[in-house]
Amino acid sequence: MANQLSSITAREYRDLDLNFNIHPIRKDINKHVGDMAVIYAVKNLIMLNHYESPFQPDKGSNVRRLLFEPLDNITATALEREIRQTITNYEPRVSVKNITVNADPDNNAFQVTLEFFILNRSDPVIVNVTLSRIR
């Protein structure tokens, strides 16, 4: 019985730029590749409300609804729980390590720090997101 080496290839994740920016040379829509594709997917998933995704009404996080609540620890805990549940349910490429939500009363916003592992990667990715009201 001979030993056979099997090559294990890492998946390269790709995603479209949802701003639909045009590449100056290719004249095609830009794309995100690798870790950046997963990071942008997580950010977009957090900002997506329920019923905004056709044929998947439960996909998304009602984070915007919580932004109109008081800036306190109770709302920060609810935001953390909502974000963790959304990422766990709808982003299989990510394993959440830690989510920190801090109220920023001076800017009337919440500062969110996401720390997660991308599948088959050993180092954690840290993403900072500012959640604020737009209306």
N, CA, C and O atoms as a MOPAC input file, in Angstrom:
PM7 MOZYME 1SCF
protein

 N      0.85300 1    -1.16500 1     0.00000 1
 C      0.00000 1     0.00000 1     0.00000 1
 C      0.90400 1     1.23500 1     0.00000 1
 O      1.69900 1     1.43200 1     0.91900 1
 N      0.77800 1     2.03000 1    -1.00000 1
 C      1.61400 1     3.22200 1    -1.14400 1
 C      0.96800 1     4.40400 1    -0.43100 1
 O     -0.25500 1     4.52000 1    -0.35500 1
 N      1.81900 1     5.26400 1     0.08000 1
 C      1.31200 1     6.49100 1     0.70200 1
 C      0.98200 1     7.50300 1    -0.38000 1
 O      1.78700 1     7.75800 1    -1.27600 1
 N     -0.16500 1     8.05300 1    -0.29300 1
 C     -0.57200 1     9.06100 1    -1.26600 1
 C     -0.77000 1    10.37900 1    -0.53700 1
 O     -1.42800 1    10.45100 1     0.50100 1
 N     -0.18900 1    11.40600 1    -1.10400 1
 C     -0.37200 1    12.73700 1    -0.54400 1
 C     -1.53700 1    13.40200 1    -1.25000 1
 O     -1.58700 1    13.46700 1    -2.47800 1
 N     -2.44100 1    13.88000 1    -0.47700 1
 C     -3.56300 1    14.60600 1    -1.08200 1
 C     -3.34800 1    16.09000 1    -0.83700 1
 O     -3.00000 1    16.51300 1     0.26500 1
 N     -3.55700 1    16.84600 1    -1.85300 1
 C     -3.37700 1    18.29400 1    -1.69800 1
 C     -4.66200 1    18.90600 1    -1.16800 1
 O     -5.75400 1    18.66800 1    -1.68500 1
 N     -4.49900 1    19.68200 1    -0.14600 1
 C     -5.63900 1    20.37600 1     0.44400 1
 C     -5.52800 1    21.83300 1     0.02800 1
 O     -4.55500 1    22.51600 1     0.34900 1
 N     -6.51500 1    22.28400 1    -0.67400 1
 C     -6.48400 1    23.66900 1    -1.13200 1
 C     -7.41300 1    24.50400 1    -0.27600 1
 O     -8.52200 1    24.09000 1     0.06100 1
 N     -6.94400 1    25.66900 1     0.06000 1
 C     -7.76800 1    26.59500 1     0.83800 1
 C     -8.76800 1    27.26000 1    -0.09700 1
 O     -8.43600 1    27.62400 1    -1.22500 1
 N     -9.96700 1    27.40800 1     0.37500 1
 C    -10.98800 1    28.05800 1    -0.43800 1
 C    -10.72600 1    29.54500 1    -0.48600 1
 O    -10.37800 1    30.16800 1     0.51800 1
 N    -10.89700 1    30.09400 1    -1.65300 1
 C    -10.77900 1    31.53700 1    -1.79100 1
 C    -12.19200 1    32.08700 1    -1.94000 1
 O    -12.89400 1    31.78600 1    -2.90600 1
 N    -12.58800 1    32.88200 1    -0.98400 1
 C    -13.92900 1    33.42900 1    -0.98600 1
 C    -13.98500 1    34.65100 1    -1.88700 1
 O    -13.04900 1    35.45000 1    -1.92700 1
 N    -15.09000 1    34.78900 1    -2.61100 1
 C    -15.28000 1    35.92200 1    -3.50900 1
 C    -16.69100 1    36.45900 1    -3.32800 1
 O    -17.63600 1    35.71000 1    -3.07700 1
 N    -16.80800 1    37.76300 1    -3.46100 1
 C    -18.10900 1    38.40400 1    -3.32200 1
 C    -18.11200 1    39.68600 1    -4.13900 1
 O    -17.06700 1    40.30100 1    -4.34800 1
 N    -19.28300 1    40.08100 1    -4.59700 1
 C    -19.41100 1    41.32500 1    -5.35200 1
 C    -19.39800 1    42.52600 1    -4.42700 1
 O    -19.82100 1    42.43900 1    -3.27400 1
 N    -18.91300 1    43.64100 1    -4.93500 1
 C    -18.97100 1    44.90600 1    -4.21500 1
 C    -20.40300 1    45.41600 1    -4.31800 1
 O    -20.87000 1    45.73100 1    -5.41200 1
 N    -21.09500 1    45.49800 1    -3.20100 1
 C    -22.50300 1    45.89000 1    -3.22800 1
 C    -22.71100 1    47.37000 1    -3.49700 1
 O    -23.85000 1    47.81100 1    -3.65300 1
 N    -21.63000 1    48.15100 1    -3.55600 1
 C    -21.74200 1    49.54500 1    -3.99200 1
 C    -21.73600 1    49.63800 1    -5.51000 1
 O    -21.96100 1    50.70900 1    -6.07300 1
 N    -21.47700 1    48.51500 1    -6.16800 1
 C    -21.43600 1    48.40700 1    -7.63300 1
 C    -20.46000 1    49.40000 1    -8.24700 1
 O    -20.74900 1    50.01700 1    -9.27200 1
 N    -19.30600 1    49.54700 1    -7.61300 1
 C    -18.24900 1    50.37500 1    -8.18300 1
 C    -17.64200 1    49.65700 1    -9.37800 1
 O    -17.48900 1    48.43600 1    -9.36700 1
 N    -17.29900 1    50.41900 1   -10.40500 1
 C    -16.75700 1    49.86200 1   -11.63700 1
 C    -15.22800 1    49.87200 1   -11.57000 1
 O    -14.61900 1    50.86800 1   -11.18000 1
 N    -14.62400 1    48.75700 1   -11.95400 1
 C    -13.16700 1    48.67600 1   -12.02700 1
 C    -12.69800 1    49.52800 1   -13.20300 1
 O    -13.25500 1    49.41200 1   -14.29500 1
 N    -11.68700 1    50.38300 1   -13.01300 1
 C    -11.30200 1    51.32300 1   -14.07000 1
 C    -10.71800 1    50.67000 1   -15.31900 1
 O    -10.82200 1    51.23600 1   -16.40700 1
 N    -10.11500 1    49.50900 1   -15.19200 1
 C     -9.49600 1    48.87200 1   -16.35500 1
 C    -10.41300 1    47.82100 1   -16.96800 1
 O    -10.61700 1    47.81200 1   -18.18200 1
 N    -10.96600 1    46.93800 1   -16.14600 1
 C    -11.80800 1    45.85700 1   -16.65800 1
 C    -13.19600 1    46.31800 1   -17.05500 1
 O    -13.88100 1    45.63700 1   -17.81900 1
 N    -13.62600 1    47.48000 1   -16.54100 1
 C    -14.97500 1    48.00200 1   -16.77600 1
 C    -16.03700 1    47.00800 1   -16.31300 1
 O    -17.08900 1    46.86300 1   -16.93500 1
 N    -15.74100 1    46.33700 1   -15.22300 1
 C    -16.65100 1    45.37400 1   -14.62900 1
 C    -16.83900 1    45.75200 1   -13.16300 1
 O    -16.08300 1    46.56200 1   -12.62600 1
 N    -17.83900 1    45.17200 1   -12.52100 1
 C    -18.08700 1    45.45800 1   -11.11000 1
 C    -16.93400 1    44.90500 1   -10.27700 1
 O    -16.47700 1    43.78500 1   -10.50100 1
 N    -16.47200 1    45.69800 1    -9.32000 1
 C    -15.39800 1    45.25200 1    -8.42900 1
 C    -15.85300 1    44.05800 1    -7.61600 1
 O    -17.04600 1    43.85800 1    -7.39000 1
 N    -14.88800 1    43.26900 1    -7.18200 1
 C    -15.20400 1    42.13800 1    -6.31600 1
 C    -14.27200 1    42.15000 1    -5.11700 1
 O    -13.15900 1    42.67200 1    -5.17400 1
 N    -14.74800 1    41.56900 1    -4.04200 1
 C    -13.94100 1    41.38700 1    -2.84300 1
 C    -13.45300 1    39.94700 1    -2.84900 1
 O    -14.20400 1    39.03000 1    -3.17800 1
 N    -12.19500 1    39.75500 1    -2.48300 1
 C    -11.58600 1    38.43400 1    -2.54600 1
 C    -10.96800 1    38.09600 1    -1.19000 1
 O    -10.44300 1    38.96800 1    -0.49800 1
 N    -11.03700 1    36.82700 1    -0.82800 1
 C    -10.37800 1    36.34600 1     0.38500 1
 C    -11.08000 1    36.77300 1     1.65800 1
 O    -12.30700 1    36.74600 1     1.75300 1
 N    -10.27500 1    37.16900 1     2.63400 1
 C    -10.82000 1    37.55400 1     3.93400 1
 C    -11.72500 1    38.77900 1     3.83100 1
 O    -12.70700 1    38.89300 1     4.56400 1
 N    -11.39400 1    39.69100 1     2.92500 1
 C    -12.20900 1    40.90500 1     2.78000 1
 C    -13.62900 1    40.56600 1     2.32800 1
 O    -14.57400 1    41.25900 1     2.70600 1
 N    -13.79300 1    39.52400 1     1.53400 1
 C    -15.12900 1    39.10900 1     1.10800 1
 C    -15.96600 1    38.67900 1     2.30700 1
 O    -17.14900 1    39.00700 1     2.39400 1
 N    -15.35400 1    37.95100 1     3.22300 1
 C    -16.07300 1    37.49100 1     4.41400 1
 C    -16.35900 1    38.66100 1     5.34800 1
 O    -17.44200 1    38.73700 1     5.92800 1
 N    -15.40000 1    39.57500 1     5.50100 1
 C    -15.59300 1    40.73200 1     6.37600 1
 C    -16.74200 1    41.59700 1     5.87600 1
 O    -17.59200 1    42.01000 1     6.66500 1
 N    -16.77700 1    41.87600 1     4.57000 1
 C    -17.87200 1    42.67000 1     4.02300 1
 C    -19.20400 1    41.93400 1     4.12200 1
 O    -20.24200 1    42.56500 1     4.32400 1
 N    -19.19000 1    40.61100 1     3.98200 1
 C    -20.42800 1    39.84400 1     4.11800 1
 C    -20.97200 1    39.93900 1     5.54000 1
 O    -22.18200 1    40.05500 1     5.73300 1
 N    -20.09000 1    39.89100 1     6.53600 1
 C    -20.51900 1    40.01100 1     7.93400 1
 C    -21.09300 1    41.40000 1     8.19400 1
 O    -22.14200 1    41.52900 1     8.82600 1
 N    -20.41100 1    42.44300 1     7.70900 1
 C    -20.91300 1    43.81000 1     7.89400 1
 C    -22.27700 1    43.99200 1     7.23300 1
 O    -23.18400 1    44.57600 1     7.82600 1
 N    -22.42300 1    43.49400 1     6.01300 1
 C    -23.70100 1    43.62800 1     5.31300 1
 C    -24.80600 1    42.84900 1     6.01100 1
 O    -25.95200 1    43.29700 1     6.05400 1
 N    -24.47000 1    41.69900 1     6.55200 1
 C    -25.45500 1    40.89000 1     7.26300 1
 C    -25.94400 1    41.58800 1     8.52400 1
 O    -27.12600 1    41.51200 1     8.85900 1
 N    -25.04300 1    42.26800 1     9.22400 1
 C    -25.43200 1    42.99500 1    10.43200 1
 C    -26.38700 1    44.13500 1    10.09000 1
 O    -27.35100 1    44.37500 1    10.81700 1
 N    -26.13000 1    44.82700 1     9.00600 1
 C    -26.94300 1    45.98800 1     8.64400 1
 C    -28.23500 1    45.61800 1     7.91700 1
 O    -29.08100 1    46.48400 1     7.69300 1
 N    -28.39900 1    44.36300 1     7.55100 1
 C    -29.59100 1    43.91700 1     6.83800 1
 C    -30.74800 1    43.73500 1     7.81700 1
 O    -30.60100 1    43.07100 1     8.84400 1
 N    -31.88900 1    44.32000 1     7.50000 1
 C    -33.08400 1    44.14100 1     8.32100 1
 C    -33.86400 1    42.92100 1     7.85600 1
 O    -33.68400 1    42.44200 1     6.73700 1
 N    -34.72900 1    42.42700 1     8.72500 1
 C    -35.63800 1    41.36200 1     8.31100 1
 C    -36.52300 1    41.87600 1     7.17400 1
 O    -36.84800 1    43.06200 1     7.12300 1
 N    -36.90300 1    40.99400 1     6.27900 1
 C    -37.78100 1    41.26400 1     5.13500 1
 C    -37.12300 1    42.12300 1     4.06000 1
 O    -37.81700 1    42.56200 1     3.14400 1
 N    -35.82500 1    42.38200 1     4.12700 1
 C    -35.13200 1    43.11600 1     3.07100 1
 C    -34.53000 1    42.18500 1     2.03200 1
 O    -34.19300 1    42.62500 1     0.93300 1
 N    -34.39300 1    40.92600 1     2.35600 1
 C    -33.82400 1    39.95500 1     1.43300 1
 C    -34.95700 1    39.15800 1     0.79100 1
 O    -35.69900 1    38.46800 1     1.49000 1
 N    -35.09800 1    39.24500 1    -0.53800 1
 C    -36.19100 1    38.52600 1    -1.19700 1
 C    -36.08500 1    37.01300 1    -0.96700 1
 O    -34.99600 1    36.44200 1    -1.03400 1
 N    -37.19200 1    36.39500 1    -0.70400 1
 C    -37.33200 1    34.95500 1    -0.51400 1
 C    -36.64900 1    34.43600 1     0.75800 1
 O    -36.66300 1    33.23100 1     1.01200 1
 N    -36.06500 1    35.31100 1     1.54300 1
 C    -35.48700 1    34.93300 1     2.83700 1
 C    -35.87500 1    35.99700 1     3.86400 1
 O    -35.02100 1    36.77000 1     4.29700 1
 N    -37.13700 1    36.04700 1     4.25600 1
 C    -37.59600 1    37.14100 1     5.11700 1
 C    -36.96600 1    37.14700 1     6.51200 1
 O    -36.91100 1    38.20100 1     7.14600 1
 N    -36.49600 1    36.01400 1     7.00100 1
 C    -35.91100 1    35.97200 1     8.34300 1
 C    -34.43400 1    36.34000 1     8.36300 1
 O    -33.86300 1    36.55100 1     9.43300 1
 N    -33.81700 1    36.41700 1     7.19900 1
 C    -32.38700 1    36.73200 1     7.13100 1
 C    -32.16700 1    38.19300 1     7.49800 1
 O    -32.86600 1    39.07700 1     7.00300 1
 N    -31.20100 1    38.44100 1     8.36000 1
 C    -30.92200 1    39.80800 1     8.78100 1
 C    -30.97500 1    39.93200 1    10.28000 1
 O    -31.18300 1    38.95100 1    10.99400 1
 N    -30.77900 1    41.17200 1    10.76300 1
 C    -30.69700 1    41.36900 1    12.22000 1
 C    -31.56300 1    42.49000 1    12.70900 1
 O    -30.74600 1    43.41000 1    12.74500 1
 N    -32.37100 1    42.84300 1    12.99100 1
 C    -33.11100 1    44.03600 1    13.41400 1
 C    -32.26600 1    44.97600 1    14.26500 1
 O    -32.74000 1    45.47400 1    15.28700 1
 N    -31.05300 1    45.22100 1    13.87100 1
 C    -30.17000 1    46.10000 1    14.63600 1
 C    -30.66300 1    47.53600 1    14.58400 1
 O    -30.58000 1    48.25600 1    15.57900 1
 N    -31.17300 1    47.95600 1    13.44100 1
 C    -31.65000 1    49.34900 1    13.31300 1
 C    -32.77100 1    49.66100 1    14.29300 1
 O    -32.87500 1    50.78700 1    14.77800 1
 N    -33.59800 1    48.68700 1    14.58300 1
 C    -34.68700 1    48.88800 1    15.54800 1
 C    -34.12500 1    49.21300 1    16.92500 1
 O    -34.68000 1    50.04400 1    17.64400 1
 N    -33.03500 1    48.56600 1    17.29300 1
 C    -32.43900 1    48.78200 1    18.61600 1
 C    -31.67500 1    50.09700 1    18.71500 1
 O    -31.38100 1    50.54800 1    19.82200 1
 N    -31.34800 1    50.71700 1    17.59400 1
 C    -30.61000 1    51.98000 1    17.63400 1
 C    -31.46100 1    53.13300 1    18.15000 1
 O    -30.92500 1    54.17500 1    18.52700 1
 N    -32.77100 1    52.96200 1    18.17200 1
 C    -33.66200 1    54.00900 1    18.65100 1
 C    -34.04000 1    53.80900 1    20.11500 1
 O    -34.90100 1    54.51100 1    20.64700 1
 N    -33.39100 1    52.84900 1    20.75400 1
 C    -33.57200 1    52.62400 1    22.18500 1
 C    -32.54500 1    53.47100 1    22.94600 1
 O    -31.61600 1    54.00100 1    22.33600 1
 N    -32.69900 1    53.60500 1    24.26800 1
 C    -31.73100 1    54.39400 1    25.04900 1
 C    -30.31100 1    53.82300 1    24.94300 1
 O    -30.12000 1    52.61700 1    24.78500 1
 N    -29.33100 1    54.71000 1    25.03300 1
 C    -27.92100 1    54.29600 1    24.98100 1
 C    -27.48500 1    53.81600 1    26.36300 1
 O    -26.92200 1    54.58200 1    27.14500 1
 N    -27.74800 1    52.55000 1    26.65700 1
 C    -27.38600 1    52.00300 1    27.95800 1
 C    -26.89100 1    50.57100 1    27.79800 1
 O    -26.81900 1    50.04600 1    26.68700 1
 N    -26.55200 1    49.95200 1    28.91700 1
 C    -26.00900 1    48.59100 1    28.88500 1
 C    -27.03800 1    47.55600 1    28.46100 1
 O    -26.68200 1    46.53500 1    27.87200 1
 N    -28.29500 1    47.80400 1    28.75000 1
 C    -29.34600 1    46.85800 1    28.36300 1
 C    -29.45500 1    46.79400 1    26.84600 1
 O    -29.55100 1    45.70700 1    26.27600 1
 N    -29.44200 1    47.94800 1    26.19200 1
 C    -29.50100 1    47.98000 1    24.73200 1
 C    -28.22400 1    47.39700 1    24.13600 1
 O    -28.28000 1    46.70500 1    23.11900 1
 N    -27.07900 1    47.66600 1    24.75200 1
 C    -25.81200 1    47.11100 1    24.26300 1
 C    -25.82400 1    45.58300 1    24.33400 1
 O    -25.33400 1    44.91700 1    23.42300 1
 N    -26.37700 1    45.03400 1    25.40200 1
 C    -26.47900 1    43.58100 1    25.53600 1
 C    -27.43000 1    43.00300 1    24.49500 1
 O    -27.15600 1    41.94900 1    23.92200 1
 N    -28.54100 1    43.68300 1    24.24900 1
 C    -29.48600 1    43.22600 1    23.22700 1
 C    -28.85200 1    43.27200 1    21.83600 1
 O    -29.06500 1    42.36700 1    21.02900 1
 N    -28.08000 1    44.31500 1    21.55400 1
 C    -27.37300 1    44.40200 1    20.27300 1
 C    -26.36700 1    43.26300 1    20.12400 1
 O    -26.27800 1    42.63800 1    19.06800 1
 N    -25.61900 1    43.00300 1    21.17600 1
 C    -24.62400 1    41.92500 1    21.13200 1
 C    -25.29100 1    40.58300 1    20.86400 1
 O    -24.79500 1    39.79500 1    20.05900 1
 N    -26.40200 1    40.31900 1    21.52700 1
 C    -27.12400 1    39.06200 1    21.34500 1
 C    -27.68400 1    38.94600 1    19.92800 1
 O    -27.60400 1    37.88300 1    19.31300 1
 N    -28.25100 1    40.03800 1    19.40900 1
 C    -28.82300 1    40.04300 1    18.05900 1
 C    -27.74200 1    39.81900 1    16.99800 1
 O    -27.94600 1    39.05500 1    16.05400 1
 N    -26.60000 1    40.48200 1    17.15400 1
 C    -25.50400 1    40.33500 1    16.19000 1
 C    -24.93900 1    38.92000 1    16.23600 1
 O    -24.69300 1    38.31900 1    15.19000 1
 N    -24.73000 1    38.38400 1    17.43400 1
 C    -24.19000 1    37.02600 1    17.57400 1
 C    -25.12900 1    35.99400 1    16.95100 1
 O    -24.68000 1    35.08600 1    16.25000 1
 N    -26.42100 1    36.13200 1    17.20400 1
 C    -27.39100 1    35.18200 1    16.66400 1
 C    -27.44200 1    35.26100 1    15.13900 1
 O    -27.51900 1    34.23100 1    14.47000 1
 N    -27.39900 1    36.47000 1    14.58900 1
 C    -27.45900 1    36.63600 1    13.13900 1
 C    -26.23900 1    36.03200 1    12.46100 1
 O    -26.37200 1    35.31700 1    11.46800 1
 N    -25.05600 1    36.31000 1    12.98400 1
 C    -23.83600 1    35.77600 1    12.37300 1
 C    -23.80000 1    34.25200 1    12.49500 1
 O    -23.41900 1    33.56500 1    11.54800 1
 N    -24.19100 1    33.72700 1    13.64200 1
 C    -24.19100 1    32.28000 1    13.84200 1
 C    -25.16600 1    31.59100 1    12.89500 1
 O    -24.86000 1    30.52400 1    12.36400 1
 N    -26.33000 1    32.18700 1    12.67800 1
 C    -27.35000 1    31.56000 1    11.84500 1
 C    -27.08800 1    31.68300 1    10.34900 1
 O    -27.41600 1    30.76500 1     9.59700 1
 N    -26.50700 1    32.79200 1     9.89700 1
 C    -26.47900 1    33.06700 1     8.46200 1
 C    -25.08900 1    33.19400 1     7.84800 1
 O    -24.98900 1    33.42700 1     6.64300 1
 N    -24.03800 1    33.05700 1     8.60000 1
 C    -22.68800 1    33.13300 1     8.01900 1
 C    -21.88100 1    31.90600 1     8.43100 1
 O    -21.19900 1    31.92600 1     9.45600 1
 N    -21.95600 1    30.83200 1     7.63100 1
 C    -21.28200 1    29.58500 1     8.00900 1
 C    -19.75900 1    29.63800 1     7.87500 1
 O    -19.07500 1    28.74400 1     8.37300 1
 N    -19.21300 1    30.65700 1     7.21800 1
 C    -17.75800 1    30.76000 1     7.03400 1
 C    -17.06000 1    31.34700 1     8.25200 1
 O    -15.83500 1    31.47200 1     8.26400 1
 N    -17.83600 1    31.71100 1     9.28600 1
 C    -17.29200 1    32.45000 1    10.42300 1
 C    -17.64000 1    31.75400 1    11.73000 1
 O    -18.73800 1    31.22000 1    11.88900 1
 N    -16.69400 1    31.76500 1    12.66200 1
 C    -16.92900 1    31.31200 1    14.02700 1
 C    -16.66200 1    32.49400 1    14.96000 1
 O    -15.53300 1    32.97700 1    15.05300 1
 N    -17.69800 1    32.95100 1    15.64300 1
 C    -17.59000 1    34.14700 1    16.48400 1
 C    -16.82100 1    33.82200 1    17.75700 1
 O    -17.12300 1    32.85200 1    18.45200 1
 N    -15.82000 1    34.65100 1    18.05000 1
 C    -15.05300 1    34.50400 1    19.28900 1
 C    -15.55600 1    35.47500 1    20.34500 1
 O    -15.81300 1    35.08300 1    21.48300 1
 N    -15.69900 1    36.75200 1    19.96700 1
 C    -16.10300 1    37.75900 1    20.94300 1
 C    -16.77900 1    38.92100 1    20.22900 1
 O    -16.38500 1    39.30200 1    19.12700 1
 N    -17.79500 1    39.47500 1    20.86800 1
 C    -18.46300 1    40.68200 1    20.38100 1
 C    -18.55200 1    41.64700 1    21.55300 1
 O    -19.06100 1    41.30100 1    22.61900 1
 N    -18.05400 1    42.85600 1    21.34700 1
 C    -18.10400 1    43.88900 1    22.37500 1
 C    -18.88800 1    45.07000 1    21.83600 1
 O    -18.59000 1    45.57900 1    20.75600 1
 N    -19.89000 1    45.50500 1    22.58500 1
 C    -20.70800 1    46.65500 1    22.19000 1
 C    -20.58900 1    47.70700 1    23.28400 1
 O    -20.88600 1    47.44200 1    24.44900 1
 N    -20.15300 1    48.90000 1    22.89900 1
 C    -20.01300 1    50.01500 1    23.84000 1
 C    -20.85200 1    51.19000 1    23.37000 1
 O    -20.83600 1    51.54600 1    22.19100 1
 N    -21.58200 1    51.78800 1    24.29600 1
 C    -22.37500 1    52.97500 1    23.97200 1
 C    -21.45300 1    54.17800 1    23.83900 1
 O    -20.51900 1    54.34700 1    24.62300 1
 N    -21.72500 1    55.01200 1    22.84100 1
 C    -20.97000 1    56.24800 1    22.61600 1
 C    -21.96400 1    57.40600 1    22.64700 1
 O    -22.42700 1    57.84300 1    21.59300 1
 N    -22.30200 1    57.91600 1    23.84400 1
 C    -23.33800 1    58.94100 1    23.94500 1
 C    -22.96900 1    60.25900 1    23.27300 1
 O    -23.86000 1    61.00500 1    22.86800 1
 N    -21.67500 1    60.56500 1    23.14300 1
 C    -21.27800 1    61.81400 1    22.49200 1
 C    -21.65700 1    61.83100 1    21.01400 1
 O    -22.03400 1    62.87200 1    20.47700 1
 N    -21.55600 1    60.68200 1    20.36400 1
 C    -21.89500 1    60.58200 1    18.94300 1
 C    -23.25500 1    59.93700 1    18.71200 1
 O    -23.65700 1    59.72900 1    17.56700 1
 N    -23.96300 1    59.62100 1    19.79000 1
 C    -25.26700 1    58.97900 1    19.70900 1
 C    -25.18400 1    57.69900 1    18.86900 1
 O    -25.95500 1    57.50200 1    17.93000 1
 N    -24.23200 1    56.84100 1    19.23100 1
 C    -23.97800 1    55.63100 1    18.46000 1
 C    -23.47000 1    54.52500 1    19.37900 1
 O    -23.20800 1    54.74500 1    20.56100 1
 N    -23.33900 1    53.34100 1    18.81000 1
 C    -22.73200 1    52.20400 1    19.49100 1
 C    -21.48100 1    51.80400 1    18.72500 1
 O    -21.49400 1    51.72400 1    17.49700 1
 N    -20.40200 1    51.55400 1    19.45400 1
 C    -19.16400 1    51.05500 1    18.85800 1
 C    -19.13900 1    49.54000 1    19.05300 1
 O    -19.14500 1    49.05300 1    20.18400 1
 N    -19.11100 1    48.80100 1    17.94800 1
 C    -19.13800 1    47.34400 1    17.99600 1
 C    -17.77900 1    46.81200 1    17.53800 1
 O    -17.27200 1    47.20100 1    16.48600 1
 N    -17.20500 1    45.92800 1    18.33100 1
 C    -15.96900 1    45.24800 1    17.95300 1
 C    -16.27600 1    43.76600 1    17.81100 1
 O    -16.66300 1    43.10300 1    18.77300 1
 N    -16.09700 1    43.25700 1    16.59900 1
 C    -16.33300 1    41.84500 1    16.30800 1
 C    -14.98900 1    41.14000 1    16.22200 1
 O    -14.07900 1    41.60700 1    15.53600 1
 N    -14.86600 1    40.03200 1    16.90700 1
 C    -13.66900 1    39.20600 1    16.80000 1
 C    -14.13000 1    37.80500 1    16.42100 1
 O    -14.87800 1    37.16600 1    17.16100 1
 N    -13.67600 1    37.33400 1    15.26100 1
 C    -14.12600 1    36.03700 1    14.77700 1
 C    -13.01800 1    35.34300 1    13.99900 1
 O    -12.03600 1    35.95700 1    13.58200 1
 N    -13.21100 1    34.04400 1    13.82000 1
 C    -12.29900 1    33.23600 1    13.01900 1
 C    -12.98100 1    32.91300 1    11.70000 1
 O    -14.15400 1    32.53900 1    11.67100 1
 N    -12.24500 1    33.05900 1    10.61500 1
 C    -12.72700 1    32.61500 1     9.31100 1
 C    -12.34200 1    31.14700 1     9.18200 1
 O    -11.25600 1    30.74500 1     9.59800 1
 N    -13.23300 1    30.35100 1     8.60700 1
 C    -13.00800 1    28.92100 1     8.46800 1
 C    -11.62400 1    28.63100 1     7.89600 1
 O    -11.20100 1    29.27200 1     6.93300 1
 N    -10.93400 1    27.69000 1     8.47300 1
 C     -9.61100 1    27.23500 1     8.04200 1
 C     -8.53300 1    28.30600 1     8.15500 1
 O     -7.52400 1    28.24500 1     7.45200 1
 N     -8.73200 1    29.26800 1     9.01700 1
 C     -7.70500 1    30.27600 1     9.29700 1
 C     -7.38700 1    30.19600 1    10.79100 1
 O     -8.27400 1    29.93900 1    11.60500 1
 N     -6.14200 1    30.41400 1    11.14100 1
 C     -5.76300 1    30.27100 1    12.54800 1
 C     -5.78800 1    31.58400 1    13.31600 1
 O     -5.90700 1    31.58300 1    14.54200 1
 N     -5.67700 1    32.70100 1    12.61000 1
 C     -5.63400 1    33.98500 1    13.31300 1
 C     -7.00700 1    34.65400 1    13.29100 1
 O     -7.71000 1    34.59700 1    12.28200 1
 N     -7.38800 1    35.28500 1    14.40000 1
 C     -8.70200 1    35.93800 1    14.44800 1
 C     -8.70800 1    37.23400 1    13.64500 1
 O     -7.67700 1    37.88000 1    13.45700 1
 N     -9.88900 1    37.58700 1    13.18300 1
 C    -10.10500 1    38.84300 1    12.46400 1
 C    -10.85600 1    39.77100 1    13.40500 1
 O    -11.83500 1    39.36600 1    14.03100 1
 N    -10.40300 1    41.01100 1    13.50400 1
 C    -11.06300 1    41.99900 1    14.35900 1
 C    -11.61900 1    43.09800 1    13.47000 1
 O    -10.89100 1    43.70900 1    12.68900 1
 N    -12.92200 1    43.34300 1    13.59900 1
 C    -13.60700 1    44.34400 1    12.78700 1
 C    -14.31400 1    45.31400 1    13.71900 1
 O    -15.01900 1    44.89800 1    14.63800 1
 N    -14.12900 1    46.59500 1    13.48400 1
 C    -14.81900 1    47.63500 1    14.24900 1
 C    -15.90700 1    48.25200 1    13.38500 1
 O    -15.66500 1    48.63400 1    12.24000 1
 N    -17.10500 1    48.34400 1    13.94400 1
 C    -18.25300 1    48.89800 1    13.23100 1
 C    -18.91900 1    49.92900 1    14.13100 1
 O    -19.08600 1    49.69900 1    15.32900 1
 N    -19.29700 1    51.06000 1    13.55900 1
 C    -20.04700 1    52.07200 1    14.29100 1
 C    -21.49800 1    51.99900 1    13.84800 1
 O    -21.79800 1    52.13400 1    12.66200 1
 N    -22.39200 1    51.78900 1    14.79300 1
 C    -23.82500 1    51.74100 1    14.50500 1
 C    -24.46000 1    53.02300 1    15.01500 1
 O    -24.41200 1    53.31900 1    16.20800 1
 N    -25.05100 1    53.77600 1    14.10600 1
 C    -25.70300 1    55.02500 1    14.50800 1
 C    -27.01400 1    55.18000 1    13.75300 1
 O    -27.23400 1    54.55300 1    12.71600 1
 N    -27.86500 1    56.01600 1    14.28900 1
 C    -29.14800 1    56.29600 1    13.64300 1
 C    -28.92400 1    57.14500 1    12.40600 1
 O    -28.02100 1    57.98000 1    12.36300 1
 N    -29.76000 1    56.91900 1    11.39800 1
 C    -29.66000 1    57.76500 1    10.21400 1
 C    -30.81800 1    58.74300 1    10.12900 1
 O    -30.73400 1    59.72800 1     9.39500 1
 N    -31.85400 1    58.50500 1    10.83300 1
 C    -33.01300 1    59.39600 1    10.74000 1
 C    -33.04600 1    60.33400 1    11.90300 1
 O    -33.95000 1    61.16300 1    12.00200 1

